[in-house]
Amino acid sequence: MGTRNSGPEALRAALDALLHDGEPSTEVPDNIWASWRRSATSGLSPERFSAPYADDGDHDGVLVRAARPVLNSLIDDLASTSVGLVLTDRRGDILDRWVPERSLVSHLDRVDLAPGFMYAEAAIGTNGIGTAIAERKPTFVRGGEHFADALTALACAAAPIIDPRTGHVLGVVDLTCWTRDASALMLPLARRAAHEIEERLVDDTGFADRVLMTRFMRERSGGKYPMLVANGRLVIANAAAERLVKPEDESRLRSHAEEVMAGASAVVVELVLANGRVAVRCEPILDGSVAVGVVMHLEDGTSRANRPVLGLAGLTDTERAIADLVAQGLTNRQIAQRVFVSRHTVDFHLRSIFRKVDVTSRIDLARQIVSQVTTR
């Protein structure tokens, strides 16, 4: 197809043609055309623009710690330019930005390219951040190549940050400027920064393993039932799990841990291991918003049938602290600030607390805690 030298009028005319008859245009690069089609299929319209606001990204997790020295160096290099720098997580949630030019700051605020907002392609259409995530490769989107009319004054060069342990996208480094100031050098700069962050993430695997071991020690002290922690490199099982898990099962468990880490959500599955079928309840182990491993609670048919409710006595120290704060009426955000974790982490702890105590609401949990105190 065509080159990136197409004028803004030709590009907008090509987008209008796509929306009406879907015919490809020689004026539009292949990757932009494909992204436009995905945007249109998502039900988006160029004239309507609204970036979702979440404000739940973690600002001090593994990704941010690995990125900070790299981006600080890049900020120094960009100080005398009109190019802004943006860091996002894997969903396109903007974690931070640095912009040297005041007029550009004002414009980025108007189009919600600011911390707390999400720039996923499915939410706002073709853009450097969202399209880099969707295609898993560096992407340069200039002016009229954006899907939304509101973004056509900007040029964005973005490179995805790939987790060296799992191969999944962790976030994006994005360089943004006025379209008139765009330079072909922006994409190599973004790509280099993403690569340097990935190298720092490799060096940070020791830290991730320490987070994994800390969670293992905490879970092991909370009960005698089969449990292990795992990621793409390690499987660590307690004594009760060793009768269910054999050495030949480790590759299967590591692979499943990576799948759960990619989804970063609690799941219950049935795995076929060397000793037979085992029900596995999985919860990601998070450092901020980044999954560094998975805790797996194992149950064969016998243990599942006879397993009692653990009650408040079965909570770990962290779980009990969170449960007490729930009983005091604090919200997840307030609890997160009090115990120095993210709201996602509080949510995962609450799920575990509800299962152990056999309750389904915060009110029921508070009642149990109050009842325990009054009967002492």
Secondary structure, DSSP 8 states (H G I E B T S, - for coil): ---TT--HHHHHHHHHHHHHH----TTS-HHHHHHHHHHHHTT--TT-----B-----SSSHHHHHHHHHHHHHHHHHTTSS-EEEEEETT-BEEEEE-S-HHHHHHHHHTT-STTBB--HHHH-S-HHHHHHHHTS-EEEEGGGSSSGGGTTEEEEEEEEE-TTT--EEEEEEEEEEGGG--TTHHHHHHHHHHHHHHHHHHTHHHHHHHHHHHHHHHHTT-SS-EEEE-SS-EEE-GGGGGT--GGGHHHHHHHHHHHHHHTS-EEEEEEETTEEEEEEEEEEEETTEEEEEEEEEE-HHHHHH-----GGG--HHHHHHHHHHHTT--HHHHHHHHTS-HHHHHHHHHHHHHHHT-SSHHHHHHHHHHHHHT-
